Amino acid sequence: MSQVCVISIYVPNIKEAISFYTTILGFELNKQYGPNIVTLVHGDLPIVLEETEEFTYSPDGNNTGVVLALKTEDIHQTVQTLKEHNVNFIVDEPSDCPPGKFISFRDPFGNVLEYLQFD
């Protein structure tokens, strides 16, 4: 039996979330399941965005339940692209980590995202 991993991200505004994930991060809209839930894909990575009133955003970053890591071949170019979009960085200079280098930032709702460049 094969299993597919799907990452769900809860957001307070589905239209703003779709715009951020497609325009800035390069996801493609896969399917809309109603006014408040969509699936997006990035290569083989599917994610579900769901608008919910139960969403809790904490500007201090203490309430993040999802960290989505995306692979990049050129982390320096990725940083430049994100800076052009005024992304809210946590770590804006490529930093060493066990698999290679990473940066981290927040989407408009405070969710932590990372880009990884593998060695």
Backbone hydrogen bonds, N-H to C=O, Kabsch-Sander energy under -0.5 kcal/mol:
donor,donor_aa,acceptor,acceptor_aa,energy
7,I,46,P,-1.3
8,S,6,V,-0.5
9,I,48,V,-3.0
11,V,50,E,-2.4
17,A,13,N,-2.0
18,I,14,I,-2.8
19,S,15,K,-2.1
20,F,16,E,-2.4
21,Y,17,A,-2.7
22,T,18,I,-2.3
23,T,19,S,-2.5
24,I,19,S,-0.6
24,I,20,F,-1.6
25,L,20,F,-1.3
26,G,22,T,-0.7
27,F,21,Y,-2.5
28,E,41,V,-2.7
30,N,39,T,-2.9
31,K,39,T,-1.5
33,Y,31,K,-0.5
33,Y,37,I,-2.8
37,I,34,G,-0.7
38,V,49,L,-2.2
39,T,31,K,-2.7
40,L,47,I,-2.6
41,V,28,E,-2.2
42,H,45,L,-1.9
45,L,42,H,-2.1
47,I,40,L,-2.6
48,V,7,I,-3.0
49,L,38,V,-2.3
50,E,9,I,-2.2
50,E,48,V,-0.5
51,E,36,N,-2.8
52,T,11,V,-2.0
55,F,52,T,-0.9
57,Y,55,F,-0.5
61,G,58,S,-2.7
64,T,61,G,-0.6
65,G,63,N,-0.6
68,L,112,V,-1.2
69,A,67,V,-0.6
70,L,114,E,-2.6
72,T,116,L,-2.9
78,T,74,D,-2.0
79,V,75,I,-2.3
80,Q,76,H,-2.0
81,T,77,Q,-2.4
82,L,78,T,-2.5
83,K,79,V,-2.5
84,E,80,Q,-1.9
85,H,81,T,-0.8
85,H,82,L,-0.7
86,N,83,K,-1.7
87,V,82,L,-1.8
88,N,106,R,-0.7
89,F,87,V,-1.2
90,I,104,S,-2.8
91,V,104,S,-2.2
95,S,102,F,-2.6
97,C,100,G,-2.3
100,G,97,C,-1.2
101,K,117,Q,-2.2
102,F,95,S,-2.3
103,I,115,Y,-1.6
104,S,91,V,-1.6
105,F,113,L,-2.5
106,R,88,N,-2.5
107,D,111,N,-2.0
110,G,107,D,-2.0
112,V,66,V,-0.7
113,L,105,F,-3.4
114,E,68,L,-2.8
115,Y,103,I,-1.8
116,L,70,L,-3.0
117,Q,101,K,-2.8
118,F,116,L,-0.6
119,D,99,P,-2.5
